[in-house]
Amino acid sequence: MRPQPSLRSTHVTASPKNLLVYDRWGQFGRPVVLLHGLMFDRTMWWPVAAELAGGACTVVAPDLPGHGQSPPRQDYRVERIAEDLAGLVHALGLHRAPVVVGHAASALLATAFADAYATHHVLTLDEPPIAASTIEDLVTTVGLDAVPEALRPYAAPRTDPALLRAYESWLAQPPTRRNQPAMAGRTPALPSGPAGPLAHLTDPQGFAAELRTLL
């Protein structure tokens, strides 16, 4: 059983063809959007969200299409999912540009979002290699040794070859969206504090503290 943080509520945002399920912490402040990598789900952000949530920000963590409770769809292009995320941010009603955090392959989604929509800051971690040539290369396979045992259930990716193939269009993202600062304000890594693979799970409190400096 995964421990659930307090003050969490679950919501749905929908367009005519697509639906995203997301968790929300807080009602005020700057939006912080936490994006999990392929084959994970939104629960991997629960420890950080529980630490980060407060008066200065509202935290949201969606399930990507086909992951967690978000159903599959026909169109998995990164630009289309970024458009749905923009709708989610707008529906929060906070009228402030978000901080967007992308784990693993969702670094591509985070930077695609910032290319198209107002964004206060982008933070990426565990980015896929710039030379990624297969969809499997976009999935984080780092070891869990540094993750506290109690948090390892959050870091266990699923195995679903069919769903992974549905995301093959993400391989077509230009090199500027792989390991390169694509816009002003993007932070390739936390300036100090937690570092290394799965930094948000090796030290959720420290990661949240560093993220709070970007609000």
N, CA, C and O of each residue as an XYZ file, in Angstrom:
860
protein
N       0.849     -1.201      0.000
C       0.000      0.000      0.000
C       0.880      1.245      0.000
O       1.756      1.392      0.852
N       0.646      2.140     -0.955
C       1.414      3.372     -1.018
C       0.820      4.408     -0.073
O      -0.390      4.630     -0.098
N       1.637      5.047      0.757
C       1.108      6.095      1.630
C       0.639      7.278      0.811
O       1.313      7.679     -0.138
N      -0.497      7.841      1.157
C      -1.050      8.962      0.418
C      -0.857     10.251      1.201
O      -1.117     10.293      2.404
N      -0.399     11.307      0.525
C      -0.206     12.576      1.219
C      -1.542     13.200      1.580
O      -2.569     12.904      0.971
N      -1.509     14.062      2.573
C      -2.730     14.751      2.973
C      -3.070     15.845      1.975
O      -2.231     16.234      1.162
N      -4.288     16.337      2.035
C      -4.759     17.473      1.243
C      -4.797     17.181     -0.244
O      -4.791     18.111     -1.051
N      -4.836     15.934     -0.622
C      -4.863     15.576     -2.040
C      -6.300     15.365     -2.500
O      -7.091     14.712     -1.819
N      -6.629     15.925     -3.662
C      -7.925     15.663     -4.278
C      -7.697     15.264     -5.727
O      -6.737     15.711     -6.354
N      -8.571     14.430     -6.256
C      -8.422     13.907     -7.612
C      -9.495     14.502     -8.507
O     -10.660     14.612     -8.123
N      -9.074     14.888     -9.722
C      -9.961     15.596    -10.650
C      -9.793     15.039    -12.057
O      -8.891     14.247    -12.330
N     -10.677     15.470    -12.933
C     -10.632     15.091    -14.342
C     -10.748     16.351    -15.176
O     -11.585     17.211    -14.904
N      -9.899     16.459    -16.199
C     -10.049     17.515    -17.186
C     -10.242     16.844    -18.530
O      -9.569     15.858    -18.831
N     -11.146     17.359    -19.339
C     -11.496     16.667    -20.574
C     -11.675     17.645    -21.720
O     -12.180     18.754    -21.546
N     -11.250     17.207    -22.894
C     -11.562     17.867    -24.154
C     -12.546     16.952    -24.877
O     -12.849     15.874    -24.366
N     -13.056     17.339    -26.047
C     -14.045     16.479    -26.711
C     -13.588     15.038    -26.933
O     -14.416     14.126    -26.928
N     -12.285     14.816    -27.129
C     -11.813     13.468    -27.441
C     -10.911     12.860    -26.373
O     -10.671     11.653    -26.385
N     -10.414     13.670    -25.459
C      -9.377     13.183    -24.553
C      -9.681     13.568    -23.113
O     -10.379     14.547    -22.847
N      -9.144     12.780    -22.192
C      -9.397     12.975    -20.769
C      -8.107     12.731    -20.004
O      -7.369     11.787    -20.288
N      -7.844     13.597    -19.026
C      -6.697     13.429    -18.140
C      -7.182     13.420    -16.698
O      -7.987     14.263    -16.304
N      -6.698     12.477    -15.919
C      -6.955     12.431    -14.484
C      -5.743     13.024    -13.778
O      -4.604     12.710    -14.121
N      -5.989     13.875    -12.802
C      -4.869     14.497    -12.095
C      -5.197     14.685    -10.620
O      -6.361     14.776    -10.229
N      -4.154     14.741     -9.821
C      -4.269     15.066     -8.401
C      -3.917     16.533     -8.199
O      -3.101     17.103     -8.923
N      -4.551     17.121     -7.202
C      -4.326     18.539     -6.902
C      -4.117     18.715     -5.403
O      -4.800     18.107     -4.579
N      -3.148     19.568     -5.082
C      -2.883     19.982     -3.704
C      -2.906     21.503     -3.681
O      -2.125     22.141     -4.387
N      -3.783     22.092     -2.886
C      -3.805     23.540     -2.747
C      -4.818     24.218     -3.649
O      -5.348     23.619     -4.585
N      -5.078     25.503     -3.339
C      -6.075     26.284     -4.067
C      -5.548     27.626     -4.552
O      -6.209     28.300     -5.342
N      -4.380     28.020     -4.095
C      -3.894     29.367     -4.388
C      -2.423     29.317     -4.784
O      -1.767     28.282     -4.669
N      -1.919     30.455     -5.252
C      -0.504     30.564     -5.578
C      -0.200     30.115     -6.995
O      -1.100     29.898     -7.806
N       1.087     29.981     -7.274
C       1.522     29.623     -8.624
C       1.291     28.135     -8.887
O       1.568     27.309     -8.018
N       0.790     27.781    -10.070
C       0.653     26.363    -10.396
C       2.017     25.701    -10.589
O       2.915     26.281    -11.199
N       2.161     24.507    -10.075
C       3.334     23.669    -10.310
C       2.824     22.356    -10.902
O       2.075     21.625    -10.255
N       3.231     22.067    -12.128
C       2.765     20.881    -12.843
C       3.877     19.836    -12.824
O       4.971     20.083    -13.331
N       3.603     18.678    -12.246
C       4.586     17.607    -12.094
C       4.248     16.485    -13.074
O       3.187     15.869    -12.973
N       5.147     16.220    -14.021
C       4.904     15.257    -15.093
C       5.772     14.013    -14.902
O       6.998     14.111    -14.836
N       5.148     12.867    -14.814
C       5.892     11.613    -14.671
C       6.426     11.150    -16.027
O       5.940     11.571    -17.077
N       7.430     10.281    -15.984
C       7.982      9.719    -17.211
C       7.122      8.594    -17.757
O       6.192      8.132    -17.096
N       7.441      8.154    -18.972
C       6.711      7.054    -19.580
C       6.826      5.799    -18.725
O       7.890      5.489    -18.189
N       5.722      5.094    -18.608
C       5.579      3.841    -17.882
C       5.509      4.016    -16.363
O       5.452      3.029    -15.630
N       5.512      5.246    -15.893
C       5.245      5.533    -14.483
C       3.813      6.082    -14.385
O       3.051      5.968    -15.345
N       3.441      6.664    -13.266
C       2.169      7.359    -13.162
C       2.304      8.504    -12.162
O       3.374      8.724    -11.595
N       1.214      9.223    -11.954
C       1.271     10.455    -11.167
C       1.675     10.218     -9.716
O       2.151     11.134     -9.044
N       1.485      8.987     -9.230
C       1.793      8.733     -7.820
C       3.278      8.893     -7.512
O       3.642      9.056     -6.347
N       4.150      8.850     -8.528
C       5.573      9.013     -8.250
C       5.882     10.405     -7.707
O       6.945     10.623     -7.126
N       4.949     11.356     -7.895
C       5.144     12.719     -7.404
C       4.479     12.967     -6.060
O       4.617     14.062     -5.515
N       3.769     12.003     -5.508
C       3.089     12.230     -4.230
C       4.028     12.693     -3.120
O       3.686     13.642     -2.414
N       5.197     12.070     -2.926
C       6.053     12.529     -1.821
C       6.483     13.980     -1.960
O       6.477     14.721     -0.977
N       6.859     14.401     -3.175
C       7.259     15.798     -3.384
C       6.064     16.724     -3.221
O       6.172     17.773     -2.586
N       4.927     16.343     -3.788
C       3.741     17.196     -3.709
C       3.325     17.433     -2.266
O       2.939     18.544     -1.902
N       3.401     16.400     -1.448
C       3.028     16.554     -0.044
C       3.940     17.539      0.670
O       3.500     18.268      1.558
N       5.225     17.561      0.278
C       6.180     18.498      0.877
C       5.998     19.907      0.330
O       6.167     20.886      1.058
N       5.655     20.012     -0.949
C       5.634     21.306     -1.631
C       4.345     22.080     -1.410
O       4.365     23.309     -1.345
N       3.234     21.382     -1.296
C       1.934     22.038     -1.242
C       1.854     23.026     -0.088
O       2.312     22.749      1.021
N       1.270     24.171     -0.366
C       1.118     25.203      0.656
C       0.572     26.470      0.043
O       0.115     26.465     -1.100
N       0.614     27.551      0.791
C       0.023     28.793      0.331
C       0.692     29.414     -0.868
O       0.068     30.205     -1.577
N       1.974     29.073     -1.124
C       2.703     29.713     -2.216
C       2.420     29.086     -3.569
O       2.748     29.678     -4.597
N       1.819     27.902     -3.595
C       1.609     27.244     -4.878
C       0.468     26.241     -4.794
O       0.078     25.793     -3.716
N      -0.049     25.908     -5.966
C      -0.980     24.806     -6.142
C      -0.280     23.758     -6.982
O       0.205     24.064     -8.071
N      -0.219     22.538     -6.502
C       0.506     21.468     -7.176
C      -0.490     20.559     -7.885
O      -1.509     20.175     -7.311
N      -0.189     20.214     -9.141
C      -1.001     19.245     -9.871
C      -0.084     18.192    -10.481
O       1.007     18.503    -10.958
N      -0.539     16.953    -10.458
C       0.219     15.839    -11.028
C      -0.740     14.996    -11.861
O      -1.529     14.234    -11.302
N      -0.685     15.118    -13.188
C      -1.586     14.338    -14.042
C      -1.004     12.980    -14.415
O       0.212     12.789    -14.409
N      -1.879     12.050    -14.736
C      -1.478     10.820    -15.409
C      -1.420     11.097    -16.903
O      -2.376     11.626    -17.469
N      -0.319     10.752    -17.547
C      -0.254     10.855    -18.997
C      -1.271      9.907    -19.632
O      -1.675      8.931    -18.999
N      -1.690     10.175    -20.865
C      -2.650      9.284    -21.528
C      -2.173      7.829    -21.535
O      -1.028      7.535    -21.876
N      -3.076      6.931    -21.150
C      -2.758      5.518    -21.106
C      -2.030      5.079    -19.854
O      -1.740      3.893    -19.695
N      -1.731      6.005    -18.967
C      -1.031      5.707    -17.722
C      -1.980      5.940    -16.541
O      -2.868      6.790    -16.602
N      -1.776      5.171    -15.467
C      -2.599      5.388    -14.280
C      -4.079      5.315    -14.610
O      -4.555      4.320    -15.159
N      -4.808      6.378    -14.270
C      -6.250      6.412    -14.500
C      -6.649      7.185    -15.752
O      -7.836      7.265    -16.068
N      -5.691      7.752    -16.466
C      -6.018      8.444    -17.718
C      -6.153      7.412    -18.834
O      -5.234      6.622    -19.053
N      -7.276      7.403    -19.540
C      -7.485      6.372    -20.560
C      -6.592      6.577    -21.782
O      -6.067      7.671    -21.991
N      -6.419      5.532    -22.586
C      -5.678      5.676    -23.840
C      -6.401      6.629    -24.791
O      -7.560      6.982    -24.574
N      -5.698      7.038    -25.842
C      -6.266      7.928    -26.851
C      -5.681      7.560    -28.206
O      -4.825      6.682    -28.309
N      -6.146      8.230    -29.227
C      -5.640      7.981    -30.574
C      -4.387      8.788    -30.882
O      -3.502      8.313    -31.594
N      -4.306      9.997    -30.354
C      -3.234     10.930    -30.707
C      -2.328     11.153    -29.495
O      -2.736     11.773    -28.513
N      -1.096     10.644    -29.573
C      -0.144     10.767    -28.469
C       0.956     11.780    -28.769
O       1.956     11.837    -28.053
N       0.783     12.569    -29.805
C       1.822     13.547    -30.125
C       2.046     14.495    -28.956
O       1.106     14.890    -28.266
N       3.309     14.850    -28.749
C       3.658     15.662    -27.587
C       2.945     17.009    -27.623
O       2.536     17.517    -26.579
N       2.789     17.593    -28.813
C       2.116     18.892    -28.905
C       0.647     18.784    -28.507
O       0.088     19.711    -27.922
N       0.025     17.653    -28.826
C      -1.392     17.481    -28.482
C      -1.568     17.331    -26.976
O      -2.505     17.883    -26.400
N      -0.672     16.586    -26.339
C      -0.766     16.429    -24.890
C      -0.435     17.744    -24.196
O      -1.041     18.073    -23.176
N       0.528     18.505    -24.740
C       0.833     19.823    -24.185
C      -0.392     20.732    -24.252
O      -0.641     21.516    -23.337
N      -1.149     20.624    -25.331
C      -2.377     21.422    -25.454
C      -3.378     21.062    -24.357
O      -4.020     21.942    -23.784
N      -3.507     19.780    -24.070
C      -4.412     19.359    -22.999
C      -3.920     19.838    -21.636
O      -4.723     20.202    -20.777
N      -2.600     19.840    -21.438
C      -2.050     20.368    -20.185
C      -2.346     21.852    -20.047
O      -2.637     22.333    -18.952
N      -2.272     22.579    -21.158
C      -2.601     24.004    -21.113
C      -4.054     24.202    -20.689
O      -4.365     25.119    -19.929
N      -4.937     23.344    -21.181
C      -6.328     23.416    -20.754
C      -6.492     23.122    -19.279
O      -7.309     23.746    -18.602
N      -5.719     22.174    -18.779
C      -5.752     21.852    -17.354
C      -5.306     23.052    -16.524
O      -5.962     23.419    -15.549
N      -4.185     23.663    -16.916
C      -3.671     24.822    -16.173
C      -4.687     25.958    -16.195
O      -4.910     26.612    -15.176
N      -5.299     26.193    -17.343
C      -6.303     27.262    -17.439
C      -7.488     26.977    -16.514
O      -8.018     27.886    -15.876
N      -7.897     25.712    -16.447
C      -9.055     25.350    -15.629
C      -8.796     25.525    -14.138
O      -9.744     25.587    -13.355
N      -7.534     25.607    -13.731
C      -7.232     25.836    -12.317
C      -7.690     27.211    -11.860
O      -7.945     27.422    -10.675
N      -7.797     28.150    -12.802
C      -8.288     29.483    -12.481
C      -7.345     30.329    -11.658
O      -7.785     31.229    -10.943
N      -6.049     30.056    -11.747
C      -5.078     30.780    -10.918
C      -4.456     31.969    -11.641
O      -3.874     32.844    -11.000
N      -4.571     32.012    -12.972
C      -4.132     33.166    -13.769
C      -2.661     33.503    -13.543
O      -2.288     34.675    -13.500
N      -1.836     32.484    -13.402
C      -0.391     32.661    -13.275
C       0.305     31.595    -14.115
O      -0.162     30.459    -14.200
N       1.419     31.966    -14.731
C       2.180     30.999    -15.520
C       2.737     29.913    -14.605
O       3.189     30.213    -13.500
N       2.711     28.666    -15.044
C       3.121     27.570    -14.164
C       4.621     27.312    -14.177
O       5.334     27.701    -15.102
N       5.074     26.651    -13.132
C       6.351     25.944    -13.134
C       6.039     24.523    -13.598
O       5.145     23.873    -13.056
N       6.775     24.043    -14.600
C       6.524     22.710    -15.153
C       7.753     21.844    -14.922
O       8.867     22.222    -15.283
N       7.543     20.686    -14.320
C       8.635     19.766    -13.998
C       8.417     18.479    -14.782
O       7.363     17.853    -14.671
N       9.411     18.082    -15.574
C       9.298     16.886    -16.389
C      10.322     15.837    -16.023
O      11.524     16.102    -16.021
N       9.843     14.641    -15.712
C      10.731     13.523    -15.381
C      10.936     12.645    -16.610
O       9.978     12.309    -17.306
N      12.187     12.277    -16.875
C      12.547     11.354    -17.950
C      11.976     11.850    -19.286
O      12.212     13.001    -19.651
N      11.236     11.019    -20.021
C      10.739     11.428    -21.331
C       9.830     12.643    -21.255
O       9.694     13.367    -22.241
N       9.211     12.882    -20.122
C       8.350     14.062    -19.999
C       9.138     15.357    -19.948
O       8.542     16.433    -19.919
N      10.468     15.283    -19.937
C      11.263     16.482    -20.187
C      10.928     17.040    -21.566
O      10.897     18.257    -21.753
N      10.676     16.150    -22.538
C      10.282     16.584    -23.877
C       8.924     17.271    -23.842
O       8.714     18.276    -24.521
N       8.008     16.730    -23.053
C       6.682     17.325    -22.927
C       6.753     18.670    -22.226
O       6.080     19.619    -22.630
N       7.559     18.760    -21.182
C       7.682     20.021    -20.444
C       8.223     21.133    -21.328
O       7.722     22.257    -21.285
N       9.240     20.832    -22.129
C       9.809     21.868    -22.983
C       8.895     22.188    -24.156
O       8.855     23.331    -24.611
N       8.155     21.194    -24.657
C       7.174     21.469    -25.703
C       6.078     22.389    -25.181
O       5.623     23.285    -25.891
N       5.660     22.168    -23.946
C       4.667     23.051    -23.325
C       5.199     24.476    -23.264
O       4.500     25.423    -23.623
N       6.440     24.622    -22.808
C       7.015     25.960    -22.659
C       7.257     26.634    -23.997
O       7.270     27.863    -24.072
N       7.449     25.851    -25.061
C       7.587     26.430    -26.397
C       6.297     27.105    -26.846
O       6.330     28.071    -27.609
N       5.165     26.599    -26.373
C       3.874     27.032    -26.911
C       3.042     27.871    -25.952
O       2.146     28.592    -26.390
N       3.318     27.792    -24.647
C       2.453     28.447    -23.670
C       3.284     29.187    -22.625
O       4.440     28.848    -22.372
N       2.671     30.197    -22.028
C       3.360     30.968    -20.989
C       3.791     30.039    -19.862
O       2.993     29.261    -19.338
N       5.058     30.134    -19.502
C       5.638     29.256    -18.486
C       6.590     30.062    -17.619
O       7.439     30.791    -18.133
N       6.454     29.935    -16.320
C       7.330     30.669    -15.403
C       8.706     30.024    -15.315
O       9.721     30.720    -15.266
N       8.740     28.708    -15.293
C      10.010     27.994    -15.186
C       9.795     26.558    -15.638
O       8.707     26.005    -15.478
N      10.834     25.959    -16.202
C      10.816     24.540    -16.560
C      11.975     23.857    -15.855
O      13.102     24.352    -15.869
N      11.693     22.726    -15.242
C      12.722     21.933    -14.578
C      12.636     20.514    -15.109
O      11.555     19.926    -15.130
N      13.761     19.954    -15.539
C      13.767     18.591    -16.054
C      14.767     17.751    -15.271
O      15.775     18.257    -14.779
N      14.471     16.461    -15.167
C      15.368     15.548    -14.469
C      15.313     14.179    -15.120
O      14.293     13.785    -15.684
N      16.423     13.460    -15.036
C      16.547     12.129    -15.635
C      16.172     12.152    -17.113
O      15.471     11.260    -17.591
N      16.637     13.169    -17.838
C      16.295     13.291    -19.254
C      16.839     12.115    -20.057
O      17.894     11.575    -19.725
N      16.121     11.707    -21.126
C      16.636     10.643    -21.991
C      17.865     11.124    -22.749
O      18.055     12.329    -22.909
N      18.698     10.207    -23.218
C      19.915     10.616    -23.928
C      19.597     11.316    -25.233
O      18.597     11.015    -25.884
N      20.457     12.256    -25.614
C      20.241     13.003    -26.844
C      20.275     12.089    -28.057
O      19.681     12.406    -29.088
N      20.967     10.951    -27.945
C      21.086     10.017    -29.066
C      20.000      8.945    -29.047
O      20.122      7.945    -29.754
N      18.946      9.125    -28.261
C      17.881      8.122    -28.191
C      17.344      7.825    -29.585
O      16.976      8.743    -30.319
N      17.297      6.552    -29.952
C      16.856      6.169    -31.292
C      15.684      5.197    -31.271
O      15.063      4.961    -32.307
N      15.372      4.633    -30.114
C      14.215      3.756    -29.978
C      13.367      4.251    -28.820
O      13.856      4.950    -27.933
N      12.105      3.888    -28.834
C      11.212      4.365    -27.791
C      11.650      3.829    -26.430
O      11.413      4.474    -25.409
N      12.283      2.661    -26.404
C      12.771      2.117    -25.138
C      13.829      3.019    -24.508
O      13.993      3.038    -23.288
N      14.553      3.773    -25.359
C      15.579      4.683    -24.840
C      14.975      5.824    -24.028
O      15.679      6.466    -23.249
N      13.677      6.084    -24.202
C      13.034      7.191    -23.502
C      12.530      6.800    -22.119
O      12.049      7.651    -21.371
N      12.634      5.530    -21.778
C      12.148      5.057    -20.485
C      13.307      5.006    -19.498
O      14.349      4.415    -19.781
N      13.116      5.629    -18.339
C      14.140      5.614    -17.304
C      14.284      4.214    -16.725
O      13.301      3.598    -16.313
N      15.520      3.717    -16.697
C      15.771      2.388    -16.144
C      16.831      2.447    -15.049
O      17.551      1.475    -14.822
N      16.924      3.589    -14.373
C      17.948      3.747    -13.340
C      17.644      2.827    -12.167
O      16.494      2.458    -11.932
N      18.687      2.464    -11.437
C      18.516      1.619    -10.270
C      17.836      2.350     -9.131
O      17.779      3.579     -9.101
N      17.324      1.572     -8.200
C      16.573      2.136     -7.084
C      17.378      2.164     -5.795
O      16.827      2.450     -4.731
N      18.663      1.874     -5.871
C      19.457      1.738     -4.654
C      19.414      2.980     -3.780
O      19.397      2.875     -2.554
N      19.396      4.165     -4.405
C      19.438      5.404     -3.630
C      18.070      5.816     -3.100
O      17.977      6.718     -2.266
N      17.014      5.171     -3.569
C      15.658      5.530     -3.146
C      15.334      4.817     -1.838
O      15.506      3.602     -1.747
N      14.869      5.543     -0.825
C      14.487      4.882      0.429
C      13.490      3.758      0.165
O      12.607      3.890     -0.683
N      13.631      2.679      0.879
C      12.809      1.498      0.617
C      11.319      1.809      0.666
O      10.549      1.260     -0.122
N      10.907      2.676      1.573
C       9.485      2.999      1.702
C       8.938      3.712      0.476
O       7.730      3.693      0.239
N       9.813      4.345     -0.311
C       9.373      5.109     -1.478
C       9.575      4.359     -2.786
O       9.194      4.867     -3.841
N      10.155      3.181     -2.752
C      10.435      2.459     -3.994
C       9.191      2.078     -4.791
O       9.273      2.004     -6.017
N       8.036      1.832     -4.154
C       6.847      1.564     -4.967
C       6.496      2.701     -5.923
O       5.898      2.458     -6.971
N       6.855      3.933     -5.582
C       6.586      5.066     -6.463
C       7.486      5.049     -7.699
O       7.174      5.691     -8.702
N       8.594      4.324     -7.632
C       9.616      4.384     -8.677
C       9.633      3.141     -9.549
O      10.594      2.928    -10.289
N       8.607      2.323     -9.482
C       8.570      1.076    -10.242
C       7.783      1.271    -11.535
O       6.559      1.394    -11.491
N       8.461      1.303    -12.692
C       7.733      1.475    -13.954
C       6.976      0.204    -14.329
O       7.368     -0.898    -13.945
N       5.898      0.368    -15.076
C       5.146     -0.775    -15.566
C       5.778     -1.267    -16.867
O       6.665     -0.618    -17.420
N       5.318     -2.404    -17.342
C       5.741     -2.936    -18.633
C       4.521     -3.037    -19.532
O       3.594     -3.795    -19.245
N       4.518     -2.276    -20.622
C       3.399     -2.275    -21.561
C       3.942     -1.916    -22.941
O       3.899     -0.751    -23.335
N       4.454     -2.903    -23.682
C       5.063     -2.608    -24.979
C       4.127     -1.895    -25.951
O       4.568     -1.029    -26.707
N       2.841     -2.247    -25.943
C       1.906     -1.610    -26.871
C       1.746     -0.128    -26.559
O       1.741      0.700    -27.470
N       1.616      0.213    -25.281
C       1.496      1.623    -24.909
C       2.782      2.365    -25.242
O       2.740      3.498    -25.723
N       3.908      1.743    -24.993
C       5.181      2.392    -25.288
C       5.290      2.706    -26.774
O       5.750      3.786    -27.143
N       4.875      1.784    -27.625
C       4.913      2.034    -29.073
C       4.000      3.182    -29.464
O       4.278      3.890    -30.432
N       2.916      3.377    -28.725
C       2.003      4.478    -29.039
C       2.673      5.833    -28.881
O       2.225      6.821    -29.464
N       3.743      5.886    -28.095
C       4.462      7.141    -27.860
C       5.674      7.309    -28.779
O       6.507      8.181    -28.532
N       5.790      6.502    -29.825
C       6.966      6.572    -30.692
C       7.135      7.932    -31.356
O       8.251      8.311    -31.710
N       6.044      8.670    -31.528
C       6.160      9.998    -32.146
C       7.041     10.930    -31.325
O       7.559     11.909    -31.860
N       7.222     10.647    -30.033
C       8.064     11.506    -29.191
C       9.521     11.453    -29.624
O      10.290     12.368    -29.327
N       9.912     10.377    -30.332
C      11.282     10.289    -30.826
C      11.574     11.349    -31.877
O      12.736     11.663    -32.134
N      10.527     11.904    -32.488
C      10.708     12.898    -33.545
C      10.947     14.294    -33.006
O      11.136     15.227    -33.787
N      10.945     14.466    -31.678
C      11.177     15.798    -31.126
C      12.573     16.275    -31.502
O      13.520     15.490    -31.473
N      12.716     17.556    -31.856
C      14.017     18.068    -32.298
C      15.049     18.020    -31.184
O      14.693     17.983    -30.007
N      16.338     18.020    -31.552
C      17.399     17.927    -30.546
C      17.354     19.009    -29.485
O      17.825     18.789    -28.369
N      16.791     20.194    -29.805
C      16.731     21.259    -28.804
C      15.859     20.866    -27.631
O      15.883     21.534    -26.598
N      15.089     19.797    -27.766
C      14.267     19.321    -26.659
C      14.904     18.122    -25.974
O      14.249     17.426    -25.198
N      16.173     17.879    -26.256
C      16.860     16.775    -25.592
C      18.161     17.285    -25.000
O      19.147     17.484    -25.708
N      18.150     17.487    -23.724
C      19.356     17.824    -22.969
C      19.951     19.178    -23.323
O      21.125     19.416    -23.039
N      19.184     20.072    -23.930
C      19.688     21.391    -24.257
C      18.692     22.437    -23.777
O      17.489     22.250    -23.957
N      19.156     23.546    -23.165
C      18.236     24.612    -22.774
C      17.529     25.164    -23.996
O      18.172     25.712    -24.891
N      16.207     25.026    -24.043
C      15.459     25.428    -25.228
C      14.861     26.813    -25.106
O      14.421     27.385    -26.103
N      14.836     27.367    -23.896
C      14.238     28.690    -23.732
C      14.759     29.308    -22.445
O      15.246     28.613    -21.553
N      14.647     30.625    -22.369
C      15.082     31.311    -21.151
C      14.272     30.800    -19.973
O      13.058     30.618    -20.065
N      14.957     30.574    -18.876
C      14.262     30.146    -17.672
C      14.285     28.657    -17.445
O      13.929     28.190    -16.363
N      14.702     27.892    -18.453
C      14.776     26.460    -18.231
C      15.970     26.141    -17.349
O      17.041     26.726    -17.511
N      15.789     25.224    -16.424
C      16.853     24.822    -15.517
C      17.204     23.371    -15.801
O      16.403     22.493    -15.479
N      18.377     23.066    -16.395
C      18.709     21.686    -16.702
C      18.802     20.806    -15.460
O      18.532     19.607    -15.538
N      19.174     21.369    -14.328
C      19.275     20.591    -13.094
C      19.071     21.530    -11.924
O      19.223     22.744    -12.060
N      18.734     20.981    -10.795
C      18.580     21.811     -9.617
C      19.894     22.512     -9.308
O      20.949     21.883     -9.383
N      19.864     23.805     -8.959
C      21.100     24.534     -8.724
C      21.884     24.018     -7.529
O      23.103     24.183     -7.476
N      21.225     23.409     -6.588
C      21.917     22.821     -5.439
C      20.979     21.815     -4.805
O      19.821     21.693     -5.205
N      21.483     21.096     -3.814
C      20.620     20.151     -3.136
C      20.591     18.806     -3.840
O      21.623     18.368     -4.349
N      19.425     18.122     -3.889
C      19.357     16.770     -4.409
C      19.846     16.694     -5.845
O      19.583     17.593     -6.643
N      20.551     15.631     -6.172
C      21.040     15.426     -7.520
C      21.070     13.935     -7.791
O      20.911     13.123     -6.880
N      21.277     13.582     -9.054
C      21.361     12.185     -9.416
C      20.012     11.620     -9.820
O      18.999     12.315     -9.743
N      19.989     10.355    -10.253
C      18.746      9.734    -10.704
C      17.669      9.736     -9.625
O      17.943      9.538     -8.441
N      16.421      9.967    -10.077
C      15.268      9.939     -9.177
C      15.465     10.838     -7.962
O      15.130     10.467     -6.838
N      16.015     12.024     -8.207
C      16.297     12.947     -7.102
C      15.041     13.308     -6.330
O      15.107     13.593     -5.134
N      13.888     13.299     -7.009
C      12.644     13.663     -6.329
C      12.176     12.583     -5.366
O      11.304     12.832     -4.534
N      12.743     11.391     -5.469
C      12.394     10.314     -4.544
C      13.515      9.989     -3.568
O      13.253      9.485     -2.476
N      14.755     10.269     -3.941
C      15.836     10.036     -2.982
C      15.763     11.019     -1.823
O      16.146     10.690     -0.700
N      15.265     12.240     -2.096
C      15.132     13.252     -1.040
C      13.973     14.179     -1.385
O      14.205     15.304     -1.828
N      12.724     13.734     -1.194
C      11.576     14.563     -1.555
C      11.562     15.915     -0.858
O      11.209     16.922     -1.472
N      11.938     15.954      0.403
C      11.921     17.214      1.142
C      12.926     18.192      0.554
O      12.606     19.364      0.355
N      14.136     17.725      0.275
C      15.143     18.595     -0.310
C      14.774     19.033     -1.709
O      14.995     20.186     -2.077
N      14.211     18.120     -2.500
C      13.791     18.468     -3.854
C      12.711     19.542     -3.817
O      12.764     20.507     -4.579
N      11.737     19.374     -2.936
C      10.665     20.360     -2.812
C      11.209     21.709     -2.373
O      10.746     22.747     -2.845
N      12.184     21.705     -1.479
C      12.768     22.964     -1.012
C      13.452     23.705     -2.150
O      13.312     24.922     -2.271
N      14.191     22.983     -2.984
C      14.845     23.621     -4.122
C      13.819     24.089     -5.147
O      13.957     25.175     -5.710
N      12.804     23.291     -5.391
C      11.764     23.671     -6.336
C      11.028     24.918     -5.867
O      10.626     25.749     -6.680
N      10.854     25.046     -4.572
C      10.161     26.210     -4.017
C      10.889     27.514     -4.354
O      10.258     28.569     -4.426
N      12.203     27.454     -4.560
C      12.952     28.672     -4.900
C      12.631     29.165     -6.303
O      12.974     30.296     -6.648
N      11.981     28.338     -7.122
C      11.648     28.715     -8.494
C      10.264     29.328     -8.615
O       9.880     29.758     -9.703
N       9.511     29.380     -7.538
C       8.139     29.887     -7.605
C       8.114     31.382     -7.888
O       7.039     31.975     -7.978
